[in-house]
Amino acid sequence: MESSPIHAADAEFTVEAVERALHQLFYDPDMAQKNVAQKWLTQAQMSPQAWHFCWALLSQDKVPEVQFFGASTLHAKISRNWSDLPTEQHVSLRTQLITQVCQFASGPKMVLTRLCVALASLVLHTMPDTWPTAVLDLLQAFQTGQGIAGADGRARCLAMLELLAVLPEEFQNSRVPAARRTQLRTTLAGQWSAVCPLLQQLLRQADSPTQVRMRVLQCLASWMALDVSLGDSEGLLQDSFSMLSDPELFDTAVETIVSTISQPDSHRFADTLVKLVPLVLGLQDQLRKAVETADIETSHGICRIAVALGDTHCRTLLEHVDQWHGFQALVNMILFCTGIPGQYPVDETTSSLTLTFWYTLQDDILSFEGDRQALYLQVYRPLYFQLVDVLLHKSHFPSDEGYASWSSDDKEQFRIYRIDISDTLMYVYDLLGPEMLRSLYDRLGRFLTDTGRTAAWQDIEALLFGFQSIAETVDVSDSDVIPGLIGLIPLINVTNVELADTVMFTIGSLGEWLADHPLMLGGILPVVLQALSNPDLSVSSVSALKRICRECRYNLQPHADNILAATQDVLVKQIHKSTQCMWLMQALGFLISALPGEQILGKLLSLLSPHLKQLENLTKEMPSPSNKSTIVHILGLFSSLFTTLDTNAEPQGSEDMAVARPAAPPHPDPHPVVVVLQQFFPLIQAVLSKWLTDSEVVEAACAIFDKSLKTLLSSFAPLVSQLSELVGQMYGAIPQAAALELTRQLVHIFSGEKEHFAPIKRLLELLSSITLSIFQQEPRDHPDIVDSFMRLHAQVLKRKAELYLSESLDIKALFYCGILSFKFPEKPTVKSTCLFFTELVSHCEDIPAVGEVLQEDGKLLLQALLEGIGGQAPRSLMEYFAEVLLGMNRHCHSLISAWMQEVLLIPNFPSAQVSMEQKQTFNQQVLREQTNKRRVRDIVRDFSLQCRGLHGTEYAGDY
């Protein structure tokens, strides 16, 4: 089929041109040429000529790819351009199409399927108005072969089944109005009474080929999606179970049965569902045989059927009290599937399918009241205890050798599987209560104290895993076995990393309990501190210590020296990765916060001295990548510590605790953290003198003061002047958002205090001057700086608007920067700009310079707002635009009234999609509202949708 290539400009949609384009699409190695052919063929399908050339492409002498395109084109024309076809041609099209379906009944399969889809589309266009008997007529035509040539009986049967299978699918995929869709669904469902007996007959015939039976099963699944009556389909569904014994039909039968009984409204046919229980139970021998022979596919499929029935219709089946023995047998069958032999995920993947069922059964049992609930609890509580044993067994790790041979993907799947088991155990605790913990504790005690036998580490780990699963999210303070568990943990011979990890996570999960029972800390803390020195237990040991320090901070004073010594040792030896080191410092922040005030400074200096010394040495060395990495790490340690070091925090918990540690009266001495920072300041300046242009180092330095500010609040006061100067130096060397955010914190906390007004004022003027120069160059390259700059000025106007009385602050330039910021594509930047202008317009009366700039250039602000509302800004930001508009209307009403009238008269502004009438309505609605924020948001949202051509569409609600 060598010929000249298709070009985008070719307009002759002939058979030859289409074949040329298809050859180009399939065989041309040049992707650009393939794309040209693809676009051209799409245009060809949309053209009026497609009604004609599609038939020629279906000629028997064409290759399958060409025939497929012809069938696809026919479907495209019928589904999308039906109205183009004169009514008098409908019957002839139908006849031609049926003939073509029969001619391709023996294949190629892809062409047959596409032709059946086209015929299905034709049926949907003509039912019920012009061809109400479509389905019946087609069944008769394919069964008798009357008026159809070119296909034997078996081929016609397969073609008929293909059509029956795709008809409901084409309905689901078709785009028709809601009323028409309802009418079509009802009409199609009404044909099931004729289709179902035919399918059942084909399935039961002894000589039906496997291919026919497979298509019958697929037809059942397809038609059930139309919400046809499960009661009417009962016989066909029951017959589908008999197909499970045929290996060739097994997979298809499973899919059909599962999809059929999982239909949303099938619960209405309770009698039919009850009859399915014995059929599912009848699969148990096949299931056991599959398990014995390691036939994973078969056991997986049968489990899917059992879970589909049990999970989807649990309550319906429970309500049939007279059938409760059958349902109990089904539950036991699902329990067998949960405990199916083999190690997940390398030997089996079936057990995970069952976990959601146990949630459903538990919820449904507890939803009953009185005697019914009591009966089911009596029946199923013992079974749930069995379930706990099964789940713990399934959570067992394999042998060390076996686990080492697993791929990383297998290990990840197993990790997720254990999380699912953990969630299930936690949920089951609501049903079984403290008795469940007692059972776990008794077994663990026997394993650890029975000298006559040595338990496998997996058995101990699984029981601890069970404890941890519950204690992680459930309040176990009332359990009488936790003291015993705490006593057993030191007895565990930890010879395995997985077991050690679980020990640590279990201890961490008991943090709140330990806070209420501080006497138990002495026995358990050494276990955690010893584990800290093992890098393989980094995450679990550090996590456990952090939780203990957070929850038990007010009870740790007797252990503080041991904790500080152990953590200092591992930090200096660099045993842990950077993230875990940060966690450790956060843990120590909790610990030190709760120490007596006179001890805090000494502990802090002792903790930080090695790191300060290392940092001091690094400032004397030449900058290098390794030095930079270490500096950022040390600065990160400081900021992590100061994140949680809050000596003003009150103990949370019982009133007794609050009485035991009353709030300390204000102390004239500076806060210990302030003392440390004052000593640390020259060192920070020395670091920055060499790294002032490195954004990562600057951000790490800013983070220290940012965390300290947020924690210390007004106690940070002695450092305000120094920090203001340092921030100015940093921003002058290389402007960064971190410096602006730090300034915003200073403004938020200290701008209202007279003694700090001057340094903050100088800093604001300096940062504004530098940032304005950025706006004169390439502000689009710095969206983060622009975002933070707008947020900073919004904060200034909100907290201390008097700063805007400064002659050194170019308010007009700030105004224009805001106008430019509206054009940024980044949502956070535009949002911050809106917040800035919302605050700015509220001060047009009390700050003369603001009033002047709005008087002169407020119209520009209004235009920028309307452009954003008109489509330039994301729809999700419209509420912020509305607030600026409301502020302008409230504070500059006479000005905005004139400007609105003027700018809305501009043709096609703010969008060509809105009429003058719509613009005037918007104008009147906005100007009427000066107080109702919600109303203005609604007005702006609706007008924005009109401007975007989305008003009244399905996309109108998508934000």
N, C-alpha and C positions, 0 to 999 in steps of 0.2 A: 504494500500500500504506500510505496514511495511517491511523494508528491510535494508540492510547494507548501510551506508552512502557513498556518492561519495567522492573520494579523488582526489586531483589535479593531481596525477600521472596516474589516470585511463585513458587508451587510447582507450578502446573499445567503440566506439560510436554506441551502439545498441539501439533498441527501449526500451528495458527494462531498460538500464542504463539511458537513457534520462528521462524516467518516474520516476525513482528513484531520479534523480537530481532535477526534478521539484517538487516532493513531499518534498524534503529537502529544496528547495528554499521557498516554500509556507508555510510549517508547522513546520520546525525546529525552536525552540525558540532561538537557539544559533546563534548570528549574524555572528560569524566567520564561522560557517558551511554554512550559507546562502551565504556568500561571496564566499566560495569555490565552491558552486554549481553554482553561477552566472557566475564565470570565466569558469568553466568547460562547461556550456551550451553555452557560447559564442564560445569556441573552437569547440564544437560539430557543431554549425551552420556553421562554417568556413570549416569544414572537407568535403571531397568528399562524405563520407557516408550519409551526410545530404540530398543529392538528393534522397536517397532511404527511409530513416526512416521517412521523413516528411509525406509521404503518409499514412504510418501505423498509425501515430499519429492522422490523420484526420478521423480515423475509427469512425463510429457512436456510438460505445460502449464506447468510451473514454469520460472522463469528459471535460467540456468546456475549462479548463485551459490548458489541454494537447493538445486539438484541436487547440487552439489559438497559442500555441508554434509551432505546425506543420505548420499552415498557415504563421506565421511570418518567419519560417525557409525557407519556399518556396519562400517568397518574398525576403528574404536576398540572397538566391542563385541566383534568376533571376536577381536581381538588381546589385549584386556585382560579380557574377561568371558566367555570361552568356556565356562568351567565353569558359568555360570548357565544355559546352554542345555541342555534335556533331550536326551539322546542320540537319542531317536526323531525329533527335529526336524532333525538334521544333514543328512539327505538332501534334505529339502524346502528347507532354506536353500541348499544347494549348487545345486539346480535353479533356484531363484529368482535366485540370484546370476549363474549362467551366462546366464540369459535377459536379465537387466539388462545384462550386459556386451555381449551381441549387440545389444540395443536402442540402446546408445550407441556401437556400433562406428564409426558415421560421425561421431561427435562429440556434444557438445563434448569436445575432447581431454582437458581437465583432469578431466572427470567419468569418462571411460573409464579413464584411468590410475588414478584413485582406486579405482574398482570392481575393476580388475585387482589392485591391491594388496590389497584386501579378500579377493578370491578366492585370492590367493597365501597370505594368512594362514590361510585355511580349509584349504588344502592342507597347510600345515605342521603344523596341529593334527591332521590326520587321517592323515598318512603316518607310518610305514608300517603302523600298527596297523589302523585301520578302513577306510582307502582306499589300499591299497598301490599300486594301478595308477592313481593320480590323474593323473599327467602324461600317460600313454598315453591314458587315457579322454578327457582334455581335448583332446589333439591330434586324436583321432578325431572328437570332437564338433564341433570348429571346422572341421575339414577337410570333413566330410560334410554338416554342417548338420542332422544327424539330431536331431530333437526340439527344434530351435531355429528360432524364427521371427523375422522382422523384420530380417534382414541378408543382403545378397548375398555372393557368394563372396569378393570382394576385401575387403569390410569385415570379414568373419569372419577372413580371413587377417591383416589388420592387428591385429584384436583379439587373435588368438592370439599374434602376435609381441609385442604389448604385454605380455601375460601372461607369456610366456617371458622377456622382458627384466626384468620387475619381480620375478619369483619368486626368483632368487638374491639380489637386493637386499633383499627383505623378510626373507630368511633372515639376511643379514648384520646387519640392524637389529633382529632379534627378540631378546628376552631370554629365553633358555631355559637350564636347567642344562647344565653342561659335558657330561655323559654323553649327554643328549638331543641336544645340538648336534652331537656327533660322529656319533650315529646318523643324524640328519637329513642332515648333510653327505654321508655315505656313500650314503644312499638317493637323494638328489638327483643326486649325481655319477653314480650308476648309470643314471640316465635319459638321460645325454648320448648314449649309443649310439643312442637313438631320435631325439633332438632334432637332433643334428649332421647326419645325412643329409638331414633335411627342410630345414634351413637352407641346406645346400649346394645342394640342388635349386632352392630359391627364388632363390638368388643367381645360379645359372647359367642359369636360364630367360631366353631372349632377350627375352620380352615382360614380364618382371617390372618393375613400375613402380619409379621411383626411390625412392618412399616405402617400398616393401616392402624393397628392397635396403638402405636406410639402417637399417631396424629389424633386419634380419638381422645387420648388422655390430654393432649395439648389443647384440644378444642374445649374440653370440660373446664380446664383452668382458665382459658380465655373467656368463656361465657360467664363463669362465676363472677368475674370482675364487673359484670353488668348488674350485679345484685339480683340475679335470678334466684328463685326459691331453692334453698337447700333441701327443703322437704320434697320438692318435685325431682330433685337430683339424687335422692337417697339411694336408689337402686344402682345408678351409674357409679356413684361414689363407692358403694360397697363392692361393686365389681372391680373397681380400681385396686382395691386391696389384694385381690387375687393375682393381679399382675406383678406384685412384688416378688413372687416366686420365680419369675423369669429374669435371669441376669441381664438380658438385653433391654428389658423394659423397666428395670428396677429404678434407675435414676429418674426417668421421666415420671413414673408412678409416684415416687416420693415428692417430686416438685408439685405434681397435680394435687395430691392429697393435702400437702402442707398449705398450698395457696388456697385450696377450697375451704378447709376448716378454719383458716385464719381470716376469712372475709369479715369485715367489721360487723355486719348485721347478722351473721350466721347464728348468734346466740338466740335469735328469735325462734329457732327450730330445735328447742330443747329435746324433744322426743327423738329426733334424728341423731343428735349428739350423743344421747345416752346409748343408742344402738351402736355407736361407733366404738364405745369403750371395749366391748368384748373383741371386736376386730383388732384393735390395737394390742390388747392383751394376748391375742392369738399369735402375735409376732414374736413372743418371748423366746420360743425355741429357736427361731431363726436368728434372733439377736444373740443368744448364748452360743450358738454354733459359730456365728461370725466372730465373736470375741475369742472363742477357743482356737479358731483357725487364723486369727489376726487379720480378718477381713475388715479393714478399717472403714472402707466405703459403705459396706452394708450396715455395720453397727452405727455408723454416723447417721445414715439415712433413717433407720428405724427410730433412733433417738430423736431426730428432728420431728417425726410424726407424733411421738408420745408427748414431747414438750409442746408442740403446736396445739394439741388437744387440751392438755392439762393447763397450760399457761393462758391460752386465749379464753377458755371456757371454764376456768376453775370455779367461779362462783355459781355458774349455771349448774354444774355437776354436783357441787356441794348442796345445792338447794333440793336435789332429789334424794332426800334422806333414805328412801326405800332402796336406793342404789348405792349406798355409801360403801358397801363392801367392794363393789367393782371399782369405785373411784380410789379406794384405799390401795387396791392392787395396782392401779395405774400409778399412784404416787410411789409405791415400792419399786415399780419398774423404772421410774425416773430416778429414784435413789440409786438403783443398780447402775444406771447410766452415769450418774455423778461419780460413782466409785469405780468406774470401768477400769480394769487392770491396765497397767502401763504408766510410763512416766510422761507427763505433759511437758513439752509439745513434741517430743521425739518419737514416742510410741503411740500416742493417741491425742486427738484434739476434740473429742466428743464431750468430755465432762464439762467443759466451759459453757456448752449450749444450755445446760440445765440450771445455771445459777439464778437466772431471773425468775424461774418458776418458784423457787423457795421464797422469794419476796412476795410473789403474788399469793401463794397459798397462805402464808402467814397473815398478810393484810386481810384476805377474805375471811379467814377463820375469826380474826378479831373484830371484823365488821358485824358479825352476828351478835345477838344479845341473848342473855338468859340461858335456858336449858340447851339451846342449839350450840351456843359457843362452848358451854361446859362439856357437852358430848364430844365435840371435835377436839377440844384441848386434851381430853382424856385419851382420844384415839391417836392424836398426832404429836403430842409432846414427846413421848418415847421415841417416835420416829425422828424428831428433830435432834434429840440427843445422839441418835445414830448418825444423823447428818453431820453433826460436829465432828464425830470420830472420823467419818469418811473424808471430810474437808481437810482435817489436820493431816491425815495420811496422804492425801493428794498434794499437800503443800510440802511434803518431804523433799529435801534436796537429794539428788542422786549421789552415788559414791564420788569421792574426790577425783578419782581417775576418770569416771564417766563425765562429770561436770567439766573437767578440764578439756575434754574432747568436743564439747558443744561449740557450735558457732556462736558468734556474738548475737545473731538474730534469734537463735533458740534461747539464749540466756535472757534476752530482752522480753521475749514472749512469756517466758516462765516468770519473770519479775512482774509483768502486768497481770498474769494469771493469779499470782499470790496476792496482789492488791485486790483483785476481784474476790478472792476467797476471804481476805481480811474484811472487806466491806460486808460480805454475807454473814460472817461470824458476828460482827458488830451488830448487825440487824437482828440476827437470831437471838441475841442476848435479851432483846426486849420481850421475847416470848418465854425464854427459859429462866431469865433472872439469875440471882446469885448462885443458884444451884449449878449453873453451868461453870462458873468460876471454881466452885468447890470440887467439881469433877476433875477439872484441869489440874487443880492444886494437888489433889489426892494422887493422881497419876504421876505428877512430877516428883512428889515426895517419895513415892515408891521407887522411882528410877534412881533418885539421888541418895537414898538411905539404905537400899537393899544391897547388902554386901555380897549376897549370893549370886548376883547377876550384874553384868555390865551393860548398860543401855547404850545403844548406838547414839552418836551425837545428833543424828537427824531426829530421833524421837524427842530428845530434850528440846532441841531447837523448835520443833513444831509446836510443843506445848507452850513455850515462851512466846512464840509467834501468836498463838491464840490469846494469851493474856494481853499482849501488846495491842492486838487488833481491837480489843474491847476497851482497854484503859485509855487508848489514844483519843477516843471521842465520847466515852460514856463515863459518867460520874461513878467511881467505884468506892467512894468514901465510906459507904455503908457495908462494904464487903469485909467479912471477918477473916478472909484468907490472905489478904495482902501482907499483913505483918509476917505471916509464915513464908510467903513468897520472897519477901525482902531477906528473910533469914536463910532461905535456900540458895539464893543467887551466889553468895561467896563459895558455896560448896561445889559449884559447877566446874568441872575440869575442862577448861576451854582449850581445845587443841585444834580449833578450826576457825578460820576467818568468818565464815558465814554464821557459825554459832556465836562467836564473839560479837559480831555486828548486832545480832538479835538481842543478846544480853544488854548491850548498850541502849538500843532503841526501847527495850522494855523498861529499863531504868528511867530513861527520859520520859516515857509515857506516864510514869508514876510521880512526876514532879509535883503536881498539885497535892497528891496524897501525902508526899513527904513534907510539904509545907505545913500540913495539919498534924504531922507526927514527926517533929524534928529530932526526937531521940533516935530515930532509925537512920539518920544521916551518917552517923559515925561508922556504921557497918557497911554502908553502900558506897560512900565517897571514895575510899581507897581503891575499889574495883575500877571506878571511872578514871581516877587519876593515873593508875597504873596503865590503863589502856591508852592514855593520851600519848605515850611514848612509842606506840606502834603505828607506823605510817599506814599500814593496811586497814587500820580501824579509824582513820582520820575523820571521816564524815560522821560516823555513828558516835564516837567517843566525844568529839567536840560538841555535837548536837546535844548529847545527854548532859554534858556539863553546862552548856548554855541554858538549857531548860531548868536545870536545878538552880543555877544562879538567879534566873529570872523569877522562878516561883518561890524559892526558899531564901531569898536574899537576906531577910531579917532574922534568919536562924543560923546563918553561916559564920558568925563572928568567931566561934571556937575553931573553925576549920579554915579561916581565911588565910593564915600563913602557909598552910599546906597547899591550898589551891594556888596561891600566888607563886609559891616556889616551883610547883609542878608545871604550871603554865609558862612561867618565865624560862624554865629549862628547855621546854620544847620549842618556844619561840626563838630563843638564842641559837639552838641547834638546827633551826629551820627544818623541822621534821615534817611540817604540814605545808600544803599548798596555800597560796595567798588567800583564797576564799575562806578556808578553815581558820587561818590566822585572824582574819577579820571577825569571824564568829567568836573566837577566843577572847578578843579584846572587848567585844560587846558583852560577853559573859562577865568579864572582869569589871566592866562598867557597872553592871547590876550589883556585883558583889561589893565594890568599894563604896557605891552610893549609900549602902545601908550600914556602913561602919560608923562608929562614933566620930564626931566631927574632928576631934583632935588627932585621930589616926589617919585621916584621909590623905593629907598632904604628904606625909612620910611614905605611905604605901604607893602613892602616885609616883613620887620621885624615884623610889626604889624600882618600881615597874618600868619606868620610862628611861631610866639612866643609860642602860646598855644601848638602847635605840638612839638616844640623843647623842651618845658618844660616837656611834657608827655614822650618824648623819653628819656630825661635825667633821669626821675624817673624810667623808665623801666631798664635803665642800672644799677641801684642800686639794682634791684631785682634779685632773682634767676631765671635762665632760666626755662621757662615752655611753653607748647603749646599755651596757651592763650597769653602770653607775646610775643611769636614769631609772632603770627598772627597780633597783634597790631603793632609790629615793622615793619613787612613787609608792612602793610597798610600805615603807616606814611612815610616810605621810598618811597612807590609808589606815595603818594601825592606829594612829592618833585619832583620826576622824571617827573610826569605828568605836573606839573607847569613849569618846565624848558624845557619841550618839545616845548612849544608855546611862552615862554618868550623871545622874540627876539627884542631887542630895535634897532637893525640895519635894521629891515624890513621897506621898504617904503610903504606908503599907495598905494593901488591899486584902480584904478578908473579914475576919471576925472583929467585933468590937473590942474583944480582949487584946488583940494585936495593936489596935489603934491606941488603947490605953497604955499598953506596954511601951510604946514609942511615940510619945507626944511630939507634936511639931515643935522644932527648935525655934526660939525667939530670934528675931533679926540680929545678926552678928556684925559688929563694926569692921571686923577683919575681912579682907577680900576672899572671895570664893576660892577654894583650893585649885580649881581648874584655871581660874584667872591667874593665880600665882604661877602655875606651871606655864601658861601661855605667855605671861610676861617674861619669864626666863627663856622661853622658847623663841620669843620674837626675834632677837638678833640672829638666831640660827636660821629661822625662816627667811629673813632678809638676805643672809649669806647664800642660802640655797638659790633664792630667786635672782640674786645678782648674776649668777652663772646660767640660770635656766629661764630667765624672764620671757624669752621668746618661744619657749616650748609649751604648747597648749596643755599637754598632759600633766606636766609638773604644776603648772599654774592652777589647773582645775583641782588637782589633789590638795594644793595648799589652801585654795578657797574652801574646799569641802570641810577642812578642819574647823575653820571659823564659822562656816554655815551651820554645822552640827552643834558647835558650842553655843552659838547665838540662840538657836531654837530650843536648846535644853536649859541654858542659864537665864535667858530673857534679861530682865533688868540687872541681874548680877554681873552681866558682861560689861557694865558701864565703864570701868576703869580702862578698858581697851579700845573704846570707841574712837578716840582721837588717833591713836597709833594705827588702828586698822583702816580708818578712812584714808590716811596718808598712804599706806601700803597698797590699798586697792587702786588708788589713783596712779601709783607708779606702775602697777601691773597692767592696768588698762591703757596707760600711755604707751607702754612698750609694745603690747599686742592686744588689741581689743578682743575681749571674750565674753560670752554670755554669762559665764560663771561669776565674773566680777560684778556684772549688773544685777544678778540674782542676789549676791551678797549685799550689795548696796540696798536692794529692795528690803532685805531683812532689817538692815540698820534703820531705814526709814520707818518701817512698820513698828519697830520697838522703841526707838529713841528720838524720833523727829519731834515729839511733843515735849521733850525735856529741854529746858532753856540752855543748860550748860553744854548740850550736845548739838545744838542747832547750827552753830557756826561751822564745825568740821563737816557735818553732813551737807550743809549748804555749799561749801567749797567743793566737796566731792561731786555733788550733783551737777554743779556748773561745769566742772572739768569733764566728767563723763559725757555730758550733753554736747559740749563743744567738740570732743573727739568724735562722737557718733555722728554729729551733723556733717563732719568732713567725710565720713564714710558714705553718707547719703549723696554727697556731691560726686562720688566716684562710681562704685559698683555695688549698691546696696543689695541687689538680687543675689550676690554671692554670699551674703551673710544673713540668711533668714532667721537663724537662731538669735543673732545679736539684735536684729530689728524686733523680733518677738519680745525678748527680755527688756529692750529699751522701752517699748510701748507699755509693758506691764509695770515697769519701774515708774514711769510717769503717771500711770493710772493710780498707783499706790501713793505717790506724792500728793496728787490732787485729792485723794480720799483722806489721807492721814494728816497732811500738813500743807494745805494749799497756799499758806503764806510764803512758802519757798518760791512761788511763782511771782512774787512781788519783786524779786531780784532783777536789777537792771542788766545783770550779766547773763540772764537766761533769755535766749532769743525765742520768744513764744511764737512769733510768726513762722520762724523756720521750723519749729517743732510741729506746728500745724500742717505745714506743707509736707513734712516727713510722714505725718499720719496719712495724708491724702495719697502719697506714693505707696504707703504700706497696704492700703486697700487693694492694690493691684497684685499683690503677691499671691502665688498659687498655693502656698502652704496654709492650711486651715488654722493652725495655732497662731500664726502671725496676724491673720485677718481678725481672728477673735480678739486678740490682745489689742489690736487697733480700735476695734469697736468699744472695748472697755475704756480705753484712753479717751475717746471722744465722748462717751457717755459721761465720764467725770468732768471733762473739759467744759462742755456746754452748760453744766450745772453751775459753773462759776463765772458765767458771762456778766453777772451783775456785781459780784463782790471783788473781782480782779479786773481792773480797767483794761489791761493789755489783752485779756481774753475777750472781753466785750468788743474791743476794737477790731481784733482779727476776725471775729465772727461777723461783725458789721460789714467789713470790707470783703471778706472771702468766704463767708458762710455758704454762699451759693455753690462754691466748688465742693464743699463738703456734702451738700444735698445732692449734687450731681453724682458724686462718687458713691453715695449711698444708693441712689436709684439705679446706677449702673450695676452694682452688686446684686441688688434685688432683682434687676431685670435679667440676670443670667450670668454675670461675670463671676459671682461668688457662689460657693457651694450652698445648696439648699439647707444643709444642716446648720448653717450659721445665721439663718434668717431671724431667729429670735434676738440675736445680738444687734443686728441691723435695726430691728424694730425698736430696741431700747434707745439707740442713738436718735432715731427719728422721734420717738416719744419725748426725749430730753430736749431736742430742738423745739418741738411744738410747745413744750411746757415753758421753756425759758426764753425763747425767741419767737413767740407766736406771730407777731405782726410781720417779722422778716420772712419767716418760712412761708407764710400765706402768700406773699408776693412772689417769692422764688418758685414755689411749687407751680403756681399758675403759669409762670414764665417758662420753666424748663419742660413742663409736660406738653407745651405747645410745639416743641421741637419734633418734626416728623420722625417716625420710627424710633423715638426715644421713650423709654429705655429699651424698647424692643419693638420689632416690626409685627409681633404677634398680637399686640393689644390695640384696640380701637381707641379713638378719642373719647368715646363715651365711657369706656372702661377706665381710662386714665382720669377722667373727671370724677367718676364715682370714687375711685381710690383717693383722689385729692380731698374730696368732701369728707370721706370716712376718717382719714388721718387727722385732718384739722379739727374734727369734732372731739377727738379723744385726747385729753391732756393728763389723765390720771390712770385709766384702766390699762395696765400693762398687758394683760392677757388678750384684751380686745385688739390692741394694736398689733400684737404678734399674729393673731388670726388674720387681720386685714393684710399685713405684709406677706404672710404665707400665701394667701389666696391670690394676691396680685402677682407674686413671684411665679406661681404656677401658670397664671394666664400669660405672663411674659415668656415663659418657656414652652408654651403650647401644651402643657400637661394637665391643665385644669379639667377635672371630670374623667381623667384616664385612670387606668389601673396602677400607673406609676405615681399618682398623686400622693399616695400615702407612704412611699418608700423614702426613708431618710437614712 
